[in-house]
Amino acid sequence: MRAPDLFDQAQELEELMRAEAIERSRWHGGACSAVACECGAEIPEARRRALPGVQTCVDCATAMERGKRNRGSFDAV
Ligand SMILES: [Zn+2]
């Protein structure tokens, strides 16, 4: 009856280590990137990986870029 106990312990330890590794990778991978945009839209993981620290969804980023450009032209006028 001892072997199954040992096996359970080893498995438990392995699970613990795996959870810790996931936690660590999550911490490093998405420390600054927002999971969801302020508009409520989810930011795809691919976008978060491509742009570390990204805070906005594609739509908002596009709108922001457009707004900046518009404001810039207004300032010029
Ligand atoms: Zn958004």
N, CA, C, O and the ligand as a Tripos MOL2 file, in Angstrom:
@<TRIPOS>MOLECULE
protein
  309   307    78     0     0
PROTEIN
NO_CHARGES

@<TRIPOS>ATOM
      1 N           0.8240   -1.2250    0.0000 N.3       1 MET1
      2 CA          0.0000    0.0000    0.0000 C.3       1 MET1
      3 C           0.8530    1.2670    0.0000 C.2       1 MET1
      4 O           0.3300    2.3750   -0.1220 O.2       1 MET1
      5 N           2.1580    1.0980    0.1360 N.am      2 ARG2
      6 CA          2.9940    2.2910    0.2230 C.3       2 ARG2
      7 C           3.2320    2.9180   -1.1570 C.2       2 ARG2
      8 O           3.2650    4.1390   -1.3130 O.2       2 ARG2
      9 N           3.3940    2.0470   -2.1370 N.am      3 ALA3
     10 CA          3.7290    2.5440   -3.4730 C.3       3 ALA3
     11 C           2.6950    3.5430   -4.0030 C.2       3 ALA3
     12 O           3.0700    4.6040   -4.5020 O.2       3 ALA3
     13 N           1.3940    3.2210   -3.9030 N.am      4 PRO4
     14 CA          0.4140    4.1880   -4.3990 C.3       4 PRO4
     15 C           0.5110    5.5190   -3.6760 C.2       4 PRO4
     16 O           0.3340    6.5710   -4.2920 O.2       4 PRO4
     17 N           0.7890    5.4910   -2.3760 N.am      5 ASP5
     18 CA          0.9150    6.7390   -1.6220 C.3       5 ASP5
     19 C           2.0480    7.5870   -2.1800 C.2       5 ASP5
     20 O           1.9140    8.7920   -2.3960 O.2       5 ASP5
     21 N           3.1710    6.9070   -2.4050 N.am      6 LEU6
     22 CA          4.3320    7.6220   -2.9470 C.3       6 LEU6
     23 C           3.9940    8.2040   -4.3100 C.2       6 LEU6
     24 O           4.3580    9.3330   -4.6410 O.2       6 LEU6
     25 N           3.2830    7.3920   -5.0890 N.am      7 PHE7
     26 CA          2.9240    7.8530   -6.4290 C.3       7 PHE7
     27 C           2.0310    9.0880   -6.3360 C.2       7 PHE7
     28 O           2.2010   10.0560   -7.0780 O.2       7 PHE7
     29 N           1.0740    9.0310   -5.4060 N.am      8 ASP8
     30 CA          0.1770   10.1690   -5.2410 C.3       8 ASP8
     31 C           0.9530   11.4150   -4.8420 C.2       8 ASP8
     32 O           0.7030   12.5130   -5.3410 O.2       8 ASP8
     33 N           1.8990   11.2180   -3.9300 N.am      9 GLN9
     34 CA          2.6880   12.3700   -3.4710 C.3       9 GLN9
     35 C           3.4890   12.9700   -4.6120 C.2       9 GLN9
     36 O           3.5550   14.1880   -4.7830 O.2       9 GLN9
     37 N           4.1070   12.0670   -5.4020 N.am     10 ALA10
     38 CA          4.9200   12.5370   -6.5230 C.3      10 ALA10
     39 C           4.0560   13.2950   -7.5170 C.2      10 ALA10
     40 O           4.4600   14.3180   -8.0700 O.2      10 ALA10
     41 N           2.8590   12.7680   -7.7290 N.am     11 GLN11
     42 CA          1.9610   13.4120   -8.6840 C.3      11 GLN11
     43 C           1.5040   14.7730   -8.1480 C.2      11 GLN11
     44 O           1.3900   15.7530   -8.8850 O.2      11 GLN11
     45 N           1.2540   14.7930   -6.8590 N.am     12 GLU12
     46 CA          0.8160   16.0360   -6.2440 C.3      12 GLU12
     47 C           1.9130   17.0990   -6.3620 C.2      12 GLU12
     48 O           1.6500   18.2630   -6.6630 O.2      12 GLU12
     49 N           3.1360   16.6620   -6.1170 N.am     13 LEU13
     50 CA          4.2820   17.5660   -6.1950 C.3      13 LEU13
     51 C           4.4470   18.0840   -7.6160 C.2      13 LEU13
     52 O           4.7140   19.2620   -7.8530 O.2      13 LEU13
     53 N           4.2770   17.1500   -8.5540 N.am     14 GLU14
     54 CA          4.4350   17.5260   -9.9590 C.3      14 GLU14
     55 C           3.3740   18.5510  -10.3490 C.2      14 GLU14
     56 O           3.6550   19.5080  -11.0700 O.2      14 GLU14
     57 N           2.1660   18.3390   -9.8680 N.am     15 GLU15
     58 CA          1.0870   19.2610  -10.1730 C.3      15 GLU15
     59 C           1.3730   20.6370   -9.5820 C.2      15 GLU15
     60 O           1.1180   21.6680  -10.2050 O.2      15 GLU15
     61 N           1.9020   20.6240   -8.3810 N.am     16 LEU16
     62 CA          2.2340   21.8650   -7.6870 C.3      16 LEU16
     63 C           3.2870   22.6380   -8.4710 C.2      16 LEU16
     64 O           3.1870   23.8500   -8.6610 O.2      16 LEU16
     65 N           4.3090   21.8910   -8.9230 N.am     17 MET17
     66 CA          5.3910   22.5300   -9.6720 C.3      17 MET17
     67 C           4.9000   23.0570  -11.0070 C.2      17 MET17
     68 O           5.3360   24.1050  -11.4830 O.2      17 MET17
     69 N           3.9780   22.3040  -11.6010 N.am     18 ARG18
     70 CA          3.4410   22.7370  -12.8950 C.3      18 ARG18
     71 C           2.6300   24.0230  -12.7100 C.2      18 ARG18
     72 O           2.7380   24.9590  -13.5020 O.2      18 ARG18
     73 N           1.8240   24.0490  -11.6570 N.am     19 ALA19
     74 CA          1.0100   25.2230  -11.3790 C.3      19 ALA19
     75 C           1.9070   26.4310  -11.1250 C.2      19 ALA19
     76 O           1.6040   27.5470  -11.5470 O.2      19 ALA19
     77 N           3.0100   26.1880  -10.4330 N.am     20 GLU20
     78 CA          3.9370   27.2710  -10.1290 C.3      20 GLU20
     79 C           4.5900   27.7840  -11.4110 C.2      20 GLU20
     80 O           4.7700   28.9880  -11.5920 O.2      20 GLU20
     81 N           4.9370   26.8570  -12.2900 N.am     21 ALA21
     82 CA          5.5730   27.2380  -13.5540 C.3      21 ALA21
     83 C           4.6100   28.0570  -14.4080 C.2      21 ALA21
     84 O           5.0070   29.0290  -15.0500 O.2      21 ALA21
     85 N           3.3410   27.6540  -14.4090 N.am     22 ILE22
     86 CA          2.3380   28.3850  -15.1760 C.3      22 ILE22
     87 C           2.1760   29.7840  -14.5930 C.2      22 ILE22
     88 O           2.0940   30.7760  -15.3170 O.2      22 ILE22
     89 N           2.1330   29.8350  -13.2660 N.am     23 GLU23
     90 CA          1.9820   31.1190  -12.5810 C.3      23 GLU23
     91 C           3.1450   32.0420  -12.9290 C.2      23 GLU23
     92 O           2.9600   33.2330  -13.1790 O.2      23 GLU23
     93 N           4.3450   31.4690  -12.9390 N.am     24 ARG24
     94 CA          5.5410   32.2650  -13.2200 C.3      24 ARG24
     95 C           5.5190   32.7630  -14.6630 C.2      24 ARG24
     96 O           5.8170   33.9270  -14.9290 O.2      24 ARG24
     97 N           5.1650   31.8770  -15.5890 N.am     25 SER25
     98 CA          5.1700   32.2680  -17.0040 C.3      25 SER25
     99 C           4.0820   33.3080  -17.2460 C.2      25 SER25
    100 O           4.2280   34.1930  -18.0890 O.2      25 SER25
    101 N           2.9880   33.1880  -16.4960 N.am     26 ARG26
    102 CA          1.9100   34.1580  -16.6640 C.3      26 ARG26
    103 C           2.3950   35.5220  -16.1650 C.2      26 ARG26
    104 O           2.1200   36.5620  -16.7630 O.2      26 ARG26
    105 N           3.1150   35.4800  -15.0610 N.am     27 TRP27
    106 CA          3.6080   36.7170  -14.4590 C.3      27 TRP27
    107 C           4.5590   37.4290  -15.4080 C.2      27 TRP27
    108 O           4.4800   38.6430  -15.5920 O.2      27 TRP27
    109 N           5.4600   36.6540  -16.0090 N.am     28 HIS28
    110 CA          6.4580   37.2560  -16.8920 C.3      28 HIS28
    111 C           5.8510   37.6220  -18.2340 C.2      28 HIS28
    112 O           6.1720   38.6580  -18.8150 O.2      28 HIS28
    113 N           4.9630   36.7520  -18.7210 N.am     29 GLY29
    114 CA          4.4280   36.9620  -20.0570 C.3      29 GLY29
    115 C           3.4320   38.0880  -20.1320 C.2      29 GLY29
    116 O           3.4120   38.8290  -21.1140 O.2      29 GLY29
    117 N           2.5980   38.2370  -19.1110 N.am     30 GLY30
    118 CA          1.5420   39.2320  -19.2090 C.3      30 GLY30
    119 C           1.5340   40.2180  -18.0660 C.2      30 GLY30
    120 O           0.4690   40.6460  -17.6210 O.2      30 GLY30
    121 N           2.7050   40.5830  -17.5870 N.am     31 ALA31
    122 CA          2.7910   41.4710  -16.4370 C.3      31 ALA31
    123 C           2.1380   42.8150  -16.7330 C.2      31 ALA31
    124 O           1.4060   43.3480  -15.9000 O.2      31 ALA31
    125 N           2.3990   43.3600  -17.9110 N.am     32 CYS32
    126 CA          1.9100   44.7020  -18.2190 C.3      32 CYS32
    127 C           0.7630   44.6770  -19.2190 C.2      32 CYS32
    128 O           0.0520   45.6700  -19.3720 O.2      32 CYS32
    129 N           0.5790   43.5630  -19.8940 N.am     33 SER33
    130 CA         -0.4610   43.5190  -20.9100 C.3      33 SER33
    131 C          -1.8220   43.3190  -20.2660 C.2      33 SER33
    132 O          -1.9750   42.5020  -19.3580 O.2      33 SER33
    133 N          -2.7940   44.0560  -20.7330 N.am     34 ALA34
    134 CA         -4.1480   43.9090  -20.2310 C.3      34 ALA34
    135 C          -4.8180   42.7240  -20.9170 C.2      34 ALA34
    136 O          -4.6100   42.4730  -22.1040 O.2      34 ALA34
    137 N          -5.6240   42.0020  -20.1440 N.am     35 VAL35
    138 CA         -6.3450   40.8590  -20.7180 C.3      35 VAL35
    139 C          -7.5280   41.3650  -21.5240 C.2      35 VAL35
    140 O          -7.9030   40.7840  -22.5430 O.2      35 VAL35
    141 N          -8.1060   42.4550  -21.0480 N.am     36 ALA36
    142 CA         -9.2460   43.0320  -21.7490 C.3      36 ALA36
    143 C          -9.0320   44.5290  -21.9230 C.2      36 ALA36
    144 O          -8.3920   45.1800  -21.0980 O.2      36 ALA36
    145 N          -9.5690   45.0530  -22.9900 N.am     37 CYS37
    146 CA         -9.4570   46.4790  -23.2750 C.3      37 CYS37
    147 C         -10.4230   47.2500  -22.3740 C.2      37 CYS37
    148 O         -11.3380   46.6600  -21.7990 O.2      37 CYS37
    149 N         -10.2270   48.5510  -22.2490 N.am     38 GLU38
    150 CA        -11.1040   49.3650  -21.4100 C.3      38 GLU38
    151 C         -12.5150   49.4090  -21.9820 C.2      38 GLU38
    152 O         -13.4630   49.7020  -21.2540 O.2      38 GLU38
    153 N         -12.6710   49.1240  -23.2720 N.am     39 CYS39
    154 CA        -13.9930   49.1010  -23.8860 C.3      39 CYS39
    155 C         -14.7050   47.8030  -23.5590 C.2      39 CYS39
    156 O         -15.8950   47.6600  -23.8410 O.2      39 CYS39
    157 N         -13.9920   46.8540  -22.9670 N.am     40 GLY40
    158 CA        -14.6120   45.5980  -22.5760 C.3      40 GLY40
    159 C         -14.2750   44.4540  -23.5010 C.2      40 GLY40
    160 O         -14.5370   43.2950  -23.1800 O.2      40 GLY40
    161 N         -13.6960   44.7690  -24.6480 N.am     41 ALA41
    162 CA        -13.3470   43.7170  -25.6020 C.3      41 ALA41
    163 C         -12.1170   42.9640  -25.1090 C.2      41 ALA41
    164 O         -11.2000   43.5480  -24.5320 O.2      41 ALA41
    165 N         -12.1190   41.6690  -25.3480 N.am     42 GLU42
    166 CA        -10.9810   40.8660  -24.9480 C.3      42 GLU42
    167 C          -9.8370   41.1000  -25.9170 C.2      42 GLU42
    168 O         -10.0420   41.1710  -27.1290 O.2      42 GLU42
    169 N          -8.6250   41.2190  -25.3760 N.am     43 ILE43
    170 CA         -7.4500   41.3870  -26.2330 C.3      43 ILE43
    171 C          -6.8950   40.0010  -26.5200 C.2      43 ILE43
    172 O          -6.5020   39.2930  -25.5930 O.2      43 ILE43
    173 N          -6.8560   39.5980  -27.7940 N.am     44 PRO44
    174 CA         -6.3890   38.2480  -28.1420 C.3      44 PRO44
    175 C          -4.9700   38.0230  -27.6450 C.2      44 PRO44
    176 O          -4.1450   38.9360  -27.6160 O.2      44 PRO44
    177 N          -4.7090   36.7750  -27.2530 N.am     45 GLU45
    178 CA         -3.3940   36.4520  -26.7130 C.3      45 GLU45
    179 C          -2.2970   36.7370  -27.7340 C.2      45 GLU45
    180 O          -1.1970   37.1520  -27.3700 O.2      45 GLU45
    181 N          -2.5970   36.5160  -29.0080 N.am     46 ALA46
    182 CA         -1.6170   36.7520  -30.0660 C.3      46 ALA46
    183 C          -1.2050   38.2180  -30.0880 C.2      46 ALA46
    184 O          -0.0380   38.5470  -30.2990 O.2      46 ALA46
    185 N          -2.1810   39.0910  -29.8670 N.am     47 ARG47
    186 CA         -1.9050   40.5260  -29.8680 C.3      47 ARG47
    187 C          -1.0820   40.9020  -28.6460 C.2      47 ARG47
    188 O          -0.1700   41.7260  -28.7250 O.2      47 ARG47
    189 N          -1.4160   40.2810  -27.5050 N.am     48 ARG48
    190 CA         -0.6770   40.5780  -26.2720 C.3      48 ARG48
    191 C           0.7720   40.1320  -26.4080 C.2      48 ARG48
    192 O           1.6900   40.7820  -25.9090 O.2      48 ARG48
    193 N           0.9590   38.9870  -27.1060 N.am     49 ARG49
    194 CA          2.3260   38.4770  -27.2750 C.3      49 ARG49
    195 C           3.1030   39.3310  -28.2570 C.2      49 ARG49
    196 O           4.2970   39.5720  -28.0750 O.2      49 ARG49
    197 N           2.4180   39.7910  -29.3050 N.am     50 ALA50
    198 CA          3.0890   40.5850  -30.3320 C.3      50 ALA50
    199 C           3.4400   41.9680  -29.8040 C.2      50 ALA50
    200 O           4.4500   42.5560  -30.1900 O.2      50 ALA50
    201 N           2.5780   42.4850  -28.9020 N.am     51 LEU51
    202 CA          2.7930   43.8250  -28.3660 C.3      51 LEU51
    203 C           2.7980   43.7640  -26.8390 C.2      51 LEU51
    204 O           1.7660   44.0020  -26.2120 O.2      51 LEU51
    205 N           3.9300   43.4520  -26.2410 N.am     52 PRO52
    206 CA          3.9980   43.3660  -24.7800 C.3      52 PRO52
    207 C           3.5960   44.6960  -24.1490 C.2      52 PRO52
    208 O           4.0860   45.7570  -24.5350 O.2      52 PRO52
    209 N           2.7030   44.6170  -23.1820 N.am     53 GLY53
    210 CA          2.2680   45.8310  -22.4980 C.3      53 GLY53
    211 C           1.0810   46.4910  -23.1690 C.2      53 GLY53
    212 O           0.6660   47.5820  -22.7770 O.2      53 GLY53
    213 N           0.5360   45.8350  -24.1780 N.am     54 VAL54
    214 CA         -0.5990   46.4180  -24.9000 C.3      54 VAL54
    215 C          -1.8060   46.5240  -23.9580 C.2      54 VAL54
    216 O          -2.0440   45.6320  -23.1440 O.2      54 VAL54
    217 N          -2.5490   47.6030  -24.0730 N.am     55 GLN55
    218 CA         -3.6720   47.8480  -23.1740 C.3      55 GLN55
    219 C          -4.9960   47.9570  -23.9150 C.2      55 GLN55
    220 O          -6.0550   47.9920  -23.2900 O.2      55 GLN55
    221 N          -4.9440   48.0100  -25.2420 N.am     56 THR56
    222 CA         -6.1690   48.2450  -25.9970 C.3      56 THR56
    223 C          -6.3710   47.1820  -27.0630 C.2      56 THR56
    224 O          -5.4200   46.5540  -27.5300 O.2      56 THR56
    225 N          -7.6370   46.9920  -27.4400 N.am     57 CYS57
    226 CA         -7.9530   46.0690  -28.5170 C.3      57 CYS57
    227 C          -7.6240   46.7310  -29.8550 C.2      57 CYS57
    228 O          -7.2700   47.9090  -29.9020 O.2      57 CYS57
    229 N          -7.7420   45.9770  -30.9220 N.am     58 VAL58
    230 CA         -7.3700   46.5010  -32.2400 C.3      58 VAL58
    231 C          -8.2370   47.6990  -32.6040 C.2      58 VAL58
    232 O          -7.7460   48.7000  -33.1260 O.2      58 VAL58
    233 N          -9.5460   47.5870  -32.3200 N.am     59 ASP59
    234 CA        -10.4700   48.6580  -32.6760 C.3      59 ASP59
    235 C         -10.1000   49.9620  -31.9760 C.2      59 ASP59
    236 O         -10.0490   51.0230  -32.5990 O.2      59 ASP59
    237 N          -9.8410   49.8660  -30.6640 N.am     60 CYS60
    238 CA         -9.5220   51.0680  -29.8960 C.3      60 CYS60
    239 C          -8.1790   51.6350  -30.3200 C.2      60 CYS60
    240 O          -8.0140   52.8530  -30.3900 O.2      60 CYS60
    241 N          -7.2130   50.7600  -30.6060 N.am     61 ALA61
    242 CA         -5.8920   51.2220  -31.0350 C.3      61 ALA61
    243 C          -6.0240   51.9790  -32.3560 C.2      61 ALA61
    244 O          -5.3960   53.0210  -32.5490 O.2      61 ALA61
    245 N          -6.8390   51.4500  -33.2550 N.am     62 THR62
    246 CA         -7.0580   52.1000  -34.5510 C.3      62 THR62
    247 C          -7.7480   53.4500  -34.3550 C.2      62 THR62
    248 O          -7.3680   54.4530  -34.9580 O.2      62 THR62
    249 N          -8.7780   53.4510  -33.4920 N.am     63 ALA63
    250 CA         -9.5170   54.6850  -33.2270 C.3      63 ALA63
    251 C          -8.6020   55.7170  -32.5830 C.2      63 ALA63
    252 O          -8.6860   56.9060  -32.8910 O.2      63 ALA63
    253 N          -7.7280   55.2620  -31.6900 N.am     64 MET64
    254 CA         -6.8100   56.1640  -31.0090 C.3      64 MET64
    255 C          -5.8320   56.7830  -32.0010 C.2      64 MET64
    256 O          -5.5480   57.9800  -31.9630 O.2      64 MET64
    257 N          -5.3250   55.9270  -32.8910 N.am     65 GLU65
    258 CA         -4.4020   56.4170  -33.9120 C.3      65 GLU65
    259 C          -5.0820   57.4770  -34.7700 C.2      65 GLU65
    260 O          -4.4970   58.5090  -35.0990 O.2      65 GLU65
    261 N          -6.3210   57.1950  -35.1180 N.am     66 ARG66
    262 CA         -7.0730   58.1210  -35.9550 C.3      66 ARG66
    263 C          -7.3080   59.4280  -35.1950 C.2      66 ARG66
    264 O          -7.1900   60.5210  -35.7490 O.2      66 ARG66
    265 N          -7.6500   59.2800  -33.8890 N.am     67 GLY67
    266 CA         -7.9060   60.4570  -33.0600 C.3      67 GLY67
    267 C          -6.6680   61.3140  -32.9350 C.2      67 GLY67
    268 O          -6.7380   62.5410  -33.0080 O.2      67 GLY67
    269 N          -5.5390   60.6660  -32.7470 N.am     68 LYS68
    270 CA         -4.2790   61.4040  -32.6280 C.3      68 LYS68
    271 C          -4.0210   62.2160  -33.8890 C.2      68 LYS68
    272 O          -3.6630   63.3930  -33.8520 O.2      68 LYS68
    273 N          -4.2240   61.5160  -35.0240 N.am     69 ARG69
    274 CA         -3.9650   62.1680  -36.3020 C.3      69 ARG69
    275 C          -4.9030   63.3670  -36.4850 C.2      69 ARG69
    276 O          -4.4900   64.4360  -36.9360 O.2      69 ARG69
    277 N          -6.1930   63.1590  -36.1170 N.am     70 ASN70
    278 CA         -7.1760   64.2380  -36.2570 C.3      70 ASN70
    279 C          -6.8010   65.4140  -35.3630 C.2      70 ASN70
    280 O          -6.8280   66.5690  -35.7860 O.2      70 ASN70
    281 N          -6.4530   65.0980  -34.1290 N.am     71 ARG71
    282 CA         -6.1170   66.1510  -33.1740 C.3      71 ARG71
    283 C          -4.8880   66.9210  -33.6830 C.2      71 ARG71
    284 O          -4.8070   68.1450  -33.5790 O.2      71 ARG71
    285 N          -3.9430   66.1590  -34.2330 N.am     72 GLY72
    286 CA         -2.7360   66.7740  -34.7460 C.3      72 GLY72
    287 C          -3.0530   67.7760  -35.8390 C.2      72 GLY72
    288 O          -2.4800   68.8650  -35.8860 O.2      72 GLY72
    289 N          -3.9730   67.4000  -36.7170 N.am     73 SER73
    290 CA         -4.3120   68.2910  -37.8250 C.3      73 SER73
    291 C          -5.0730   69.5020  -37.2940 C.2      73 SER73
    292 O          -4.9430   70.6110  -37.8130 O.2      73 SER73
    293 N          -5.8880   69.2640  -36.2240 N.am     74 PHE74
    294 CA         -6.6280   70.3800  -35.6350 C.3      74 PHE74
    295 C          -5.6460   71.3860  -35.0260 C.2      74 PHE74
    296 O          -5.7920   72.6000  -35.1700 O.2      74 PHE74
    297 N          -4.6440   70.8340  -34.3410 N.am     75 ASP75
    298 CA         -3.6330   71.6970  -33.7310 C.3      75 ASP75
    299 C          -2.9220   72.5350  -34.7990 C.2      75 ASP75
    300 O          -2.6020   73.7070  -34.6030 O.2      75 ASP75
    301 N          -2.6930   71.8770  -35.9320 N.am     76 ALA76
    302 CA         -1.9690   72.5670  -37.0080 C.3      76 ALA76
    303 C          -2.8020   73.7100  -37.5630 C.2      76 ALA76
    304 O          -2.2800   74.7350  -38.0010 O.2      76 ALA76
    305 N          -4.1520   73.4980  -37.5310 N.am     77 VAL77
    306 CA         -5.0490   74.5460  -38.0410 C.3      77 VAL77
    307 C          -5.3440   75.5530  -36.9460 C.2      77 VAL77
    308 O          -6.0800   76.5140  -37.1730 O.2      77 VAL77
    309 ZN        -11.1830   48.3660  -27.0640 Zn       78 ZN78
@<TRIPOS>BOND
     1     1     2 1
     2     2     3 1
     3     3     4 2
     4     3     5 am
     5     5     6 1
     6     6     7 1
     7     7     8 2
     8     7     9 am
     9     9    10 1
    10    10    11 1
    11    11    12 2
    12    11    13 am
    13    13    14 1
    14    14    15 1
    15    15    16 2
    16    15    17 am
    17    17    18 1
    18    18    19 1
    19    19    20 2
    20    19    21 am
    21    21    22 1
    22    22    23 1
    23    23    24 2
    24    23    25 am
    25    25    26 1
    26    26    27 1
    27    27    28 2
    28    27    29 am
    29    29    30 1
    30    30    31 1
    31    31    32 2
    32    31    33 am
    33    33    34 1
    34    34    35 1
    35    35    36 2
    36    35    37 am
    37    37    38 1
    38    38    39 1
    39    39    40 2
    40    39    41 am
    41    41    42 1
    42    42    43 1
    43    43    44 2
    44    43    45 am
    45    45    46 1
    46    46    47 1
    47    47    48 2
    48    47    49 am
    49    49    50 1
    50    50    51 1
    51    51    52 2
    52    51    53 am
    53    53    54 1
    54    54    55 1
    55    55    56 2
    56    55    57 am
    57    57    58 1
    58    58    59 1
    59    59    60 2
    60    59    61 am
    61    61    62 1
    62    62    63 1
    63    63    64 2
    64    63    65 am
    65    65    66 1
    66    66    67 1
    67    67    68 2
    68    67    69 am
    69    69    70 1
    70    70    71 1
    71    71    72 2
    72    71    73 am
    73    73    74 1
    74    74    75 1
    75    75    76 2
    76    75    77 am
    77    77    78 1
    78    78    79 1
    79    79    80 2
    80    79    81 am
    81    81    82 1
    82    82    83 1
    83    83    84 2
    84    83    85 am
    85    85    86 1
    86    86    87 1
    87    87    88 2
    88    87    89 am
    89    89    90 1
    90    90    91 1
    91    91    92 2
    92    91    93 am
    93    93    94 1
    94    94    95 1
    95    95    96 2
    96    95    97 am
    97    97    98 1
    98    98    99 1
    99    99   100 2
   100    99   101 am
   101   101   102 1
   102   102   103 1
   103   103   104 2
   104   103   105 am
   105   105   106 1
   106   106   107 1
   107   107   108 2
   108   107   109 am
   109   109   110 1
   110   110   111 1
   111   111   112 2
   112   111   113 am
   113   113   114 1
   114   114   115 1
   115   115   116 2
   116   115   117 am
   117   117   118 1
   118   118   119 1
   119   119   120 2
   120   119   121 am
   121   121   122 1
   122   122   123 1
   123   123   124 2
   124   123   125 am
   125   125   126 1
   126   126   127 1
   127   127   128 2
   128   127   129 am
   129   129   130 1
   130   130   131 1
   131   131   132 2
   132   131   133 am
   133   133   134 1
   134   134   135 1
   135   135   136 2
   136   135   137 am
   137   137   138 1
   138   138   139 1
   139   139   140 2
   140   139   141 am
   141   141   142 1
   142   142   143 1
   143   143   144 2
   144   143   145 am
   145   145   146 1
   146   146   147 1
   147   147   148 2
   148   147   149 am
   149   149   150 1
   150   150   151 1
   151   151   152 2
   152   151   153 am
   153   153   154 1
   154   154   155 1
   155   155   156 2
   156   155   157 am
   157   157   158 1
   158   158   159 1
   159   159   160 2
   160   159   161 am
   161   161   162 1
   162   162   163 1
   163   163   164 2
   164   163   165 am
   165   165   166 1
   166   166   167 1
   167   167   168 2
   168   167   169 am
   169   169   170 1
   170   170   171 1
   171   171   172 2
   172   171   173 am
   173   173   174 1
   174   174   175 1
   175   175   176 2
   176   175   177 am
   177   177   178 1
   178   178   179 1
   179   179   180 2
   180   179   181 am
   181   181   182 1
   182   182   183 1
   183   183   184 2
   184   183   185 am
   185   185   186 1
   186   186   187 1
   187   187   188 2
   188   187   189 am
   189   189   190 1
   190   190   191 1
   191   191   192 2
   192   191   193 am
   193   193   194 1
   194   194   195 1
   195   195   196 2
   196   195   197 am
   197   197   198 1
   198   198   199 1
   199   199   200 2
   200   199   201 am
   201   201   202 1
   202   202   203 1
   203   203   204 2
   204   203   205 am
   205   205   206 1
   206   206   207 1
   207   207   208 2
   208   207   209 am
   209   209   210 1
   210   210   211 1
   211   211   212 2
   212   211   213 am
   213   213   214 1
   214   214   215 1
   215   215   216 2
   216   215   217 am
   217   217   218 1
   218   218   219 1
   219   219   220 2
   220   219   221 am
   221   221   222 1
   222   222   223 1
   223   223   224 2
   224   223   225 am
   225   225   226 1
   226   226   227 1
   227   227   228 2
   228   227   229 am
   229   229   230 1
   230   230   231 1
   231   231   232 2
   232   231   233 am
   233   233   234 1
   234   234   235 1
   235   235   236 2
   236   235   237 am
   237   237   238 1
   238   238   239 1
   239   239   240 2
   240   239   241 am
   241   241   242 1
   242   242   243 1
   243   243   244 2
   244   243   245 am
   245   245   246 1
   246   246   247 1
   247   247   248 2
   248   247   249 am
   249   249   250 1
   250   250   251 1
   251   251   252 2
   252   251   253 am
   253   253   254 1
   254   254   255 1
   255   255   256 2
   256   255   257 am
   257   257   258 1
   258   258   259 1
   259   259   260 2
   260   259   261 am
   261   261   262 1
   262   262   263 1
   263   263   264 2
   264   263   265 am
   265   265   266 1
   266   266   267 1
   267   267   268 2
   268   267   269 am
   269   269   270 1
   270   270   271 1
   271   271   272 2
   272   271   273 am
   273   273   274 1
   274   274   275 1
   275   275   276 2
   276   275   277 am
   277   277   278 1
   278   278   279 1
   279   279   280 2
   280   279   281 am
   281   281   282 1
   282   282   283 1
   283   283   284 2
   284   283   285 am
   285   285   286 1
   286   286   287 1
   287   287   288 2
   288   287   289 am
   289   289   290 1
   290   290   291 1
   291   291   292 2
   292   291   293 am
   293   293   294 1
   294   294   295 1
   295   295   296 2
   296   295   297 am
   297   297   298 1
   298   298   299 1
   299   299   300 2
   300   299   301 am
   301   301   302 1
   302   302   303 1
   303   303   304 2
   304   303   305 am
   305   305   306 1
   306   306   307 1
   307   307   308 2
@<TRIPOS>SUBSTRUCTURE
     1 MET1         2 RESIDUE 1 A MET
     2 ARG2         6 RESIDUE 1 A ARG
     3 ALA3        10 RESIDUE 1 A ALA
     4 PRO4        14 RESIDUE 1 A PRO
     5 ASP5        18 RESIDUE 1 A ASP
     6 LEU6        22 RESIDUE 1 A LEU
     7 PHE7        26 RESIDUE 1 A PHE
     8 ASP8        30 RESIDUE 1 A ASP
     9 GLN9        34 RESIDUE 1 A GLN
    10 ALA10       38 RESIDUE 1 A ALA
    11 GLN11       42 RESIDUE 1 A GLN
    12 GLU12       46 RESIDUE 1 A GLU
    13 LEU13       50 RESIDUE 1 A LEU
    14 GLU14       54 RESIDUE 1 A GLU
    15 GLU15       58 RESIDUE 1 A GLU
    16 LEU16       62 RESIDUE 1 A LEU
    17 MET17       66 RESIDUE 1 A MET
    18 ARG18       70 RESIDUE 1 A ARG
    19 ALA19       74 RESIDUE 1 A ALA
    20 GLU20       78 RESIDUE 1 A GLU
    21 ALA21       82 RESIDUE 1 A ALA
    22 ILE22       86 RESIDUE 1 A ILE
    23 GLU23       90 RESIDUE 1 A GLU
    24 ARG24       94 RESIDUE 1 A ARG
    25 SER25       98 RESIDUE 1 A SER
    26 ARG26      102 RESIDUE 1 A ARG
    27 TRP27      106 RESIDUE 1 A TRP
    28 HIS28      110 RESIDUE 1 A HIS
    29 GLY29      114 RESIDUE 1 A GLY
    30 GLY30      118 RESIDUE 1 A GLY
    31 ALA31      122 RESIDUE 1 A ALA
    32 CYS32      126 RESIDUE 1 A CYS
    33 SER33      130 RESIDUE 1 A SER
    34 ALA34      134 RESIDUE 1 A ALA
    35 VAL35      138 RESIDUE 1 A VAL
    36 ALA36      142 RESIDUE 1 A ALA
    37 CYS37      146 RESIDUE 1 A CYS
    38 GLU38      150 RESIDUE 1 A GLU
    39 CYS39      154 RESIDUE 1 A CYS
    40 GLY40      158 RESIDUE 1 A GLY
    41 ALA41      162 RESIDUE 1 A ALA
    42 GLU42      166 RESIDUE 1 A GLU
    43 ILE43      170 RESIDUE 1 A ILE
    44 PRO44      174 RESIDUE 1 A PRO
    45 GLU45      178 RESIDUE 1 A GLU
    46 ALA46      182 RESIDUE 1 A ALA
    47 ARG47      186 RESIDUE 1 A ARG
    48 ARG48      190 RESIDUE 1 A ARG
    49 ARG49      194 RESIDUE 1 A ARG
    50 ALA50      198 RESIDUE 1 A ALA
    51 LEU51      202 RESIDUE 1 A LEU
    52 PRO52      206 RESIDUE 1 A PRO
    53 GLY53      210 RESIDUE 1 A GLY
    54 VAL54      214 RESIDUE 1 A VAL
    55 GLN55      218 RESIDUE 1 A GLN
    56 THR56      222 RESIDUE 1 A THR
    57 CYS57      226 RESIDUE 1 A CYS
    58 VAL58      230 RESIDUE 1 A VAL
    59 ASP59      234 RESIDUE 1 A ASP
    60 CYS60      238 RESIDUE 1 A CYS
    61 ALA61      242 RESIDUE 1 A ALA
    62 THR62      246 RESIDUE 1 A THR
    63 ALA63      250 RESIDUE 1 A ALA
    64 MET64      254 RESIDUE 1 A MET
    65 GLU65      258 RESIDUE 1 A GLU
    66 ARG66      262 RESIDUE 1 A ARG
    67 GLY67      266 RESIDUE 1 A GLY
    68 LYS68      270 RESIDUE 1 A LYS
    69 ARG69      274 RESIDUE 1 A ARG
    70 ASN70      278 RESIDUE 1 A ASN
    71 ARG71      282 RESIDUE 1 A ARG
    72 GLY72      286 RESIDUE 1 A GLY
    73 SER73      290 RESIDUE 1 A SER
    74 PHE74      294 RESIDUE 1 A PHE
    75 ASP75      298 RESIDUE 1 A ASP
    76 ALA76      302 RESIDUE 1 A ALA
    77 VAL77      306 RESIDUE 1 A VAL
    78 ZN78       309 GROUP 0 **** ****
